[in-house]
Amino acid sequence: MTVPYRQTQGGGPMWQLSDALAVSGRKVAAAYSALPFPMMLGTSLPDALSSYGDSLPWRPLSACGELGDGQSFGQSVTLRGVEAQSLVR
């Protein structure tokens, strides 16, 4: 369902992605991205993320802003081009 929005050509605005997910019974409160992803060749994902401490590298894509109340109930992450051995220390 989200493939058209992850392609280089022919992407769409965030409201279209939100509407497409809402039809499936899901609600999108906020979307975030980090491009380019701050991970160097030969490092692990946990090391790359832990170097940021409390400030994470991604920025909001949606107009919703930051959700600071800790009420998030679900999360989806897609990583492409990362070798399996880089996902663990």
VOBA-1610 file (N, C-alpha, C; in pm, whole numbers, padded with zeros to 5 digits, always signed):
BEGIN
Met+00081-00119+00000Met+00000+00000+00000Met+00086+00126+00000Thr+00201+00124+00066Thr+00283+00245+00073Thr+00392+00250-00033Val+00401+00150-00119Val+00506+00145-00221Val+00508+00269-00310Pro+00394+00318-00361Pro+00400+00437-00447Pro+00461+00558-00378Tyr+00452+00566-00247Tyr+00504+00682-00174Tyr+00651+00666-00139Arg+00707+00546-00157Arg+00848+00523-00128Arg+00933+00519-00253Gln+00874+00538-00369Gln+00949+00534-00494Gln+01009+00671-00524Thr+01118+00669-00601Thr+01184+00793-00638Thr+01096+00878-00727Gln+01032+00815-00824Gln+00944+00886-00917Gln+00799+00864-00878Gly+00718+00966-00890Gly+00574+00952-00872Gly+00527+00945-00729Gly+00600+01003-00635Gly+00556+01006-00497Gly+00436+01098-00481Gly+00382+01105-00363Gly+00266+01189-00340Gly+00280+01267-00211Pro+00189+01359-00188Pro+00194+01438-00065Pro+00155+01354+00058Met+00193+01401+00176Met+00168+01327+00299Met+00020+01303+00325Trp-00066+01397+00287Trp-00210+01379+00314Trp-00265+01259+00238Gln-00210+01230+00118Gln-00256+01113+00043Gln-00214+00984+00114Leu-00092+00980+00166Leu-00046+00863+00240Leu-00130+00844+00365Ser-00159+00951+00436Ser-00242+00943+00556Ser-00381+00892+00524Asp-00442+00942+00417Asp-00575+00896+00376Asp-00573+00749+00336Ala-00467+00706+00267Ala-00458+00566+00223Ala-00449+00472+00344Leu-00377+00511+00448Leu-00366+00428+00567Leu-00494+00431+00649Ala-00564+00544+00650Ala-00689+00556+00728Ala-00797+00463+00674Val-00797+00437+00544Val-00894+00345+00485Val-00875+00205+00542Ser-00752+00169+00576Ser-00723+00037+00632Ser-00747+00031+00783Gly-00804+00135+00840Gly-00830+00136+00983Gly-00715+00186+01067Arg-00617+00247+01004Arg-00502+00301+01078Arg-00509+00453+01076Lys-00460+00514+01181Lys-00455+00660+01189Lys-00310+00704+01193Val-00276+00803+01112Val-00140+00856+01109Val-00140+00989+01182Ala-00066+00995+01292Ala-00057+01119+01369Ala+00062+01203+01323Ala+00172+01137+01290Ala+00292+01210+01251Ala+00381+01117+01169Ala+00462+01175+01083Ala+00559+01100+01004Ala+00693+01170+01014Tyr+00799+01092+01023Tyr+00934+01147+01039Tyr+01028+01081+00938Ser+01138+01151+00907Ser+01237+01097+00815Ser+01375+01153+00848Ala+01478+01078+00812Ala+01616+01123+00822Ala+01684+01088+00691Leu+01707+01187+00608Leu+01770+01167+00478Leu+01885+01264+00461Pro+02003+01221+00429Pro+02046+01081+00428Pro+02054+01029+00571Phe+02037+00898+00586Phe+02039+00839+00719Phe+02182+00845+00773Pro+02199+00891+00896Pro+02334+00917+00951Pro+02406+00792+01000Met+02432+00698+00909Met+02503+00575+00946Met+02616+00554+00848Met+02736+00547+00900Met+02853+00530+00815Met+02876+00382+00783Leu+02942+00356+00672Leu+02975+00220+00631Leu+03062+00154+00738Gly+03027+00033+00777Gly+03104-00040+00876Gly+03060-00019+01020Thr+02962+00068+01044Thr+02911+00088+01179Thr+02779+00013+01197Ser+02735-00001+01321Ser+02609-00071+01347Ser+02498+00030+01370Leu+02375-00013+01346Leu+02259+00073+01367Leu+02246+00118+01512Pro+02262+00027+01612Pro+02255+00073+01751Pro+02360+00180+01784Asp+02482+00165+01732Asp+02585+00265+01758Asp+02551+00398+01692Ala+02498+00394+01570Ala+02461+00517+01500Ala+02352+00592+01575Leu+02253+00521+01625Leu+02143+00587+01697Leu+02182+00629+01837Ser+02265+00551+01906Ser+02304+00586+02043Ser+02394+00709+02046Ser+02462+00740+01937Ser+02547+00859+01935Ser+02466+00988+01942Tyr+02336+00980+01917Tyr+02251+01099+01922Tyr+02193+01125+02061Gly+02202+01029+02151Gly+02147+01047+02285Gly+01997+01067+02282Asp+01950+01175+02341Asp+01806+01203+02346Asp+01753+01274+02223Ser+01839+01334+02143Ser+01794+01404+02021Ser+01814+01312+01902Leu+01705+01262+01846Leu+01712+01168+01735Leu+01733+01240+01602Pro+01791+01172+01502Pro+01829+01238+01376Pro+01714+01272+01283Trp+01595+01216+01302Trp+01488+01241+01207Trp+01408+01364+01242Arg+01345+01419+01140Arg+01266+01542+01151Arg+01123+01514+01106Pro+01027+01591+01159Pro+00887+01568+01120Pro+00860+01602+00974Leu+00780+01519+00908Leu+00734+01546+00772Leu+00591+01597+00772Ser+00520+01570+00878Ser+00379+01609+00886Ser+00365+01739+00965Ala+00252+01802+00951Ala+00227+01929+01019Ala+00189+01908+01165Cys+00181+01785+01210Cys+00135+01755+01345Cys+00233+01801+01452Gly+00361+01803+01422Gly+00459+01844+01521Gly+00500+01730+01612Glu+00563+01764+01723Glu+00614+01665+01817Glu+00503+01612+01908Leu+00503+01482+01931Leu+00411+01421+02026Leu+00490+01394+02154Gly+00479+01482+02250Gly+00560+01471+02371Gly+00492+01404+02488Asp+00370+01356+02473Asp+00299+01300+02587Asp+00320+01150+02605Gly+00395+01086+02517Gly+00423+00944+02529Gly+00305+00854+02500Gln+00207+00902+02426Gln+00086+00825+02398Gln+00096+00744+02269Ser+00212+00737+02207Ser+00228+00664+02082Ser+00200+00515+02105Phe+00124+00454+02016Phe+00089+00314+02034Phe+00144+00225+01924Gly+00205+00280+01824Gly+00259+00198+01717Gly+00369+00271+01642Gln+00456+00194+01580Gln+00566+00253+01507Gln+00602+00162+01392Ser+00639+00220+01280Ser+00682+00143+01164Ser+00812+00202+01112Val+00909+00117+01087Val+01039+00161+01039Val+01075+00080+00916Thr+01125+00147+00813Thr+01171+00080+00692Thr+01315+00120+00666Leu+01405+00023+00663Leu+01545+00046+00629Leu+01576-00031+00503Arg+01637+00035+00408Arg+01675-00031+00283Arg+01826-00014+00264Gly+01890-00119+00217Gly+02033-00111+00187Gly+02123-00126+00308Val+02071-00174+00420Val+02153-00195+00540Val+02176-00344+00555Glu+02302-00383+00564Glu+02335-00525+00577Glu+02288-00578+00712Ala+02248-00704+00717Ala+02193-00765+00839Ala+02290-00757+00956Gln+02419-00774+00932Gln+02515-00770+01042Gln+02531-00629+01099Ser+02486-00527+01027Ser+02494-00390+01077Ser+02378-00355+01170Leu+02278-00441+01180Leu+02162-00413+01264Leu+02185-00446+01410Val+02292-00519+01440Val+02326-00554+01578Val+02471-00515+01604Arg+02506-00504+01731Arg+02645-00470+01766Arg+02734-00589+01754
//
